[in-house]
Amino acid sequence: MKTRDPLLVLQDALKDMEKTAIWLRQSWDRCRIIPAAQAASEANAEAVEAFMSRFARTVDLLANKVLRYARSISWNLSPRDRCWTF
């Protein structure tokens, strides 16, 4: 089985992250106008739940794909070429 180039996987993950961030922003724009006291109401629960789900998805992509492959690529560089260390 051939493994994919980590740089290509990182590029795909960043594209996915960009799409996910767009949806997250839309959910945030919908939820930020909801008063805190009304957030649990049935009418607003779906919007709040969608926001929380999209937030979790964005964090998951960041932690499990973007940072993972960025770290993998960084380790394959010489120490002077690394832009960060983990």
TILUM-191649 format. One line per 3 residues: number of its first residue (from 1); their letters; for each residue x, y, z of N, C-alpha, C. Coordinates in nm, 3 decimals. Example, Ala and Ser with C-alpha at 12.3 -4.5 7.8 and 13.67 -1.06 7.14 Angstrom:
1 = as = 1.319/-0.569/0.780/1.230/-0.450/0.780/1.320/-0.330/0.780 | 1.285/-0.225/0.708/1.367/-0.106/0.714/1.290/0.003/0.787 .
***
This chain:
1 = mkt = 0.084/-0.119/0.000/0.000/0.000/0.000/0.088/0.125/0.000 | 0.059/0.215/-0.089/0.138/0.336/-0.102/0.082/0.444/-0.008 | 0.169/0.506/0.070/0.125/0.614/0.157/0.130/0.746/0.082 .
4 = rdp = 0.034/0.831/0.114/0.029/0.962/0.046/0.134/1.055/0.103 | 0.177/1.144/0.021/0.272/1.248/0.062/0.204/1.334/0.170 | 0.268/1.349/0.286/0.207/1.429/0.393/0.173/1.572/0.351 .
7 = llv = 0.249/1.630/0.260/0.219/1.765/0.214/0.085/1.769/0.139 | 0.059/1.667/0.057/-0.069/1.660/-0.014/-0.185/1.639/0.082 | -0.164/1.556/0.182/-0.268/1.533/0.283/-0.294/1.663/0.359 .
10 = lqd = -0.189/1.736/0.392/-0.204/1.863/0.461/-0.280/1.963/0.376 | -0.250/1.969/0.247/-0.322/2.059/0.157/-0.470/2.024/0.153 | -0.503/1.895/0.146/-0.643/1.852/0.147/-0.710/1.889/0.279 .
13 = alk = -0.638/1.869/0.389/-0.693/1.901/0.521/-0.719/2.051/0.534 | -0.630/2.132/0.479/-0.651/2.277/0.484/-0.771/2.320/0.400 | -0.791/2.255/0.287/-0.910/2.283/0.205/-1.037/2.245/0.281 .
16 = dme = -1.035/2.128/0.345/-1.149/2.085/0.427/-1.172/2.182/0.542 | -1.065/2.228/0.601/-1.074/2.322/0.714/-1.137/2.453/0.667 | -1.100/2.498/0.550/-1.156/2.622/0.496/-1.307/2.609/0.475 .
19 = kta = -1.349/2.497/0.418/-1.493/2.474/0.397/-1.566/2.466/0.531 | -1.507/2.396/0.625/-1.567/2.380/0.757/-1.577/2.515/0.827 | -1.475/2.598/0.811/-1.475/2.731/0.874/-1.586/2.819/0.818 .
22 = iwl = -1.617/2.804/0.692/-1.727/2.881/0.631/-1.859/2.844/0.698 | -1.884/2.715/0.713/-2.007/2.670/0.778/-2.011/2.711/0.925 | -1.896/2.703/0.991/-1.889/2.743/1.131/-1.922/2.892/1.144 .
25 = rqs = -1.870/2.973/1.055/-1.897/3.117/1.058/-2.047/3.145/1.038 | -2.109/3.073/0.946/-2.253/3.091/0.924/-2.331/3.054/1.050 | -2.294/2.945/1.115/-2.362/2.905/1.238/-2.338/3.008/1.348 .
28 = wdr = -2.216/3.059/1.357/-2.185/3.159/1.458/-2.268/3.286/1.435 | -2.278/3.330/1.311/-2.356/3.450/1.280/-2.502/3.432/1.320 | -2.553/3.310/1.304/-2.692/3.280/1.342/-2.709/3.278/1.494 .
31 = cri = -2.610/3.224/1.564/-2.621/3.205/1.709/-2.584/3.328/1.791 | -2.498/3.411/1.739/-2.450/3.522/1.822/-2.557/3.625/1.851 | -2.664/3.625/1.775/-2.773/3.720/1.800/-2.879/3.663/1.896 .
34 = ipa = -2.863/3.538/1.935/-2.958/3.475/2.027/-2.922/3.516/2.170 | -3.014/3.575/2.245/-2.985/3.607/2.384/-2.959/3.478/2.464 | -2.866/3.484/2.558/-2.827/3.365/2.635/-2.947/3.300/2.703 .
37 = aqa = -3.039/3.380/2.751/-3.155/3.326/2.822/-3.246/3.245/2.729 | -3.237/3.271/2.599/-3.324/3.202/2.503/-3.252/3.091/2.426 | -3.126/3.069/2.455/-3.048/2.972/2.378/-3.101/2.830/2.392 .
40 = ase = -3.162/2.799/2.505/-3.211/2.663/2.528/-3.354/2.644/2.479 | -3.415/2.747/2.428/-3.552/2.732/2.380/-3.554/2.640/2.259 | -3.667/2.578/2.238/-3.679/2.482/2.128/-3.650/2.548/1.993 .
43 = ana = -3.691/2.671/1.979/-3.672/2.741/1.852/-3.524/2.765/1.822 | -3.445/2.787/1.925/-3.302/2.817/1.905/-3.211/2.697/1.925 | -3.262/2.590/1.982/-3.179/2.475/2.014/-3.111/2.416/1.891 .
46 = eav = -3.182/2.411/1.782/-3.124/2.353/1.660/-3.006/2.435/1.609 | -3.018/2.567/1.612/-2.909/2.653/1.567/-2.788/2.640/1.659 | -2.812/2.636/1.790/-2.703/2.623/1.886/-2.637/2.485/1.872 .
49 = eaf = -2.717/2.382/1.854/-2.663/2.247/1.836/-2.579/2.238/1.709 | -2.625/2.300/1.600/-2.549/2.300/1.475/-2.416/2.372/1.494 | -2.419/2.484/1.566/-2.295/2.558/1.591/-2.197/2.473/1.671 .
52 = msr = -2.245/2.410/1.777/-2.156/2.328/1.861/-2.099/2.211/1.782 | -2.180/2.150/1.698/-2.133/2.038/1.616/-2.027/2.084/1.516 | -2.050/2.198/1.455/-1.953/2.250/1.357/-1.825/2.296/1.425 .
55 = far = -1.837/2.351/1.544/-1.719/2.390/1.620/-1.635/2.266/1.652 | -1.701/2.160/1.699/-1.630/2.036/1.731/-1.562/1.978/1.607 | -1.629/1.983/1.495/-1.572/1.932/1.370/-1.449/2.013/1.329 .
58 = tvd = -1.457/2.144/1.345/-1.344/2.230/1.310/-1.223/2.201/1.398 | -1.247/2.188/1.528/-1.138/2.156/1.622/-1.080/2.018/1.590 | -1.166/1.923/1.558/-1.120/1.788/1.523/-1.030/1.792/1.399 .
61 = lla = -1.073/1.864/1.297/-0.990/1.876/1.176/-0.856/1.942/1.208 | -0.860/2.048/1.287/-0.737/2.117/1.321/-0.641/2.026/1.396 | -0.692/1.960/1.499/-0.605/1.878/1.585/-0.561/1.749/1.519 .
64 = nkv = -0.654/1.681/1.453/-0.624/1.546/1.403/-0.573/1.541/1.261 | -0.587/1.646/1.187/-0.536/1.643/1.050/-0.433/1.752/1.027 | -0.473/1.877/1.041/-0.384/1.988/1.005/-0.257/1.985/1.089 .
67 = lry = -0.271/1.988/1.221/-0.152/1.991/1.306/-0.073/1.861/1.298 | -0.143/1.750/1.284/-0.074/1.621/1.274/0.018/1.615/1.151 | -0.035/1.656/1.037/0.047/1.650/0.916/0.148/1.763/0.909 .
70 = ars = 0.115/1.878/0.967/0.214/1.986/0.974/0.332/1.941/1.059 | 0.304/1.871/1.167/0.410/1.819/1.253/0.494/1.714/1.178 | 0.426/1.627/1.105/0.496/1.524/1.029/0.589/1.587/0.926 .
73 = isw = 0.542/1.688/0.859/0.625/1.756/0.758/0.741/1.827/0.826 | 0.712/1.892/0.939/0.816/1.964/1.013/0.928/1.870/1.056 | 0.894/1.751/1.100/0.996/1.656/1.145/1.083/1.607/1.030 .
76 = nls = 1.031/1.615/0.909/1.109/1.571/0.793/1.200/1.680/0.740 | 1.189/1.801/0.794/1.276/1.911/0.755/1.399/1.913/0.845 | 1.501/1.977/0.797/1.617/1.995/0.885/1.579/2.096/0.993 .
79 = prd = 1.642/2.091/1.108/1.605/2.181/1.218/1.608/2.329/1.180 | 1.699/2.371/1.096/1.705/2.513/1.060/1.591/2.554/0.966 | 1.529/2.457/0.896/1.419/2.487/0.805/1.282/2.482/0.872 .
82 = rcw = 1.277/2.434/0.994/1.149/2.424/1.065/1.102/2.563/1.106 | 0.974/2.587/1.089/0.920/2.717/1.129/0.861/2.710/1.269 | 0.848/2.592/1.327/0.801/2.573/1.464/0.850/2.440/1.516 .
85 = tf = 0.841/2.421/1.643/0.877/2.294/1.702/0.764/2.248/1.791 | 0.752/2.117/1.805/0.650/2.060/1.892/0.718/1.982/2.002 .
***
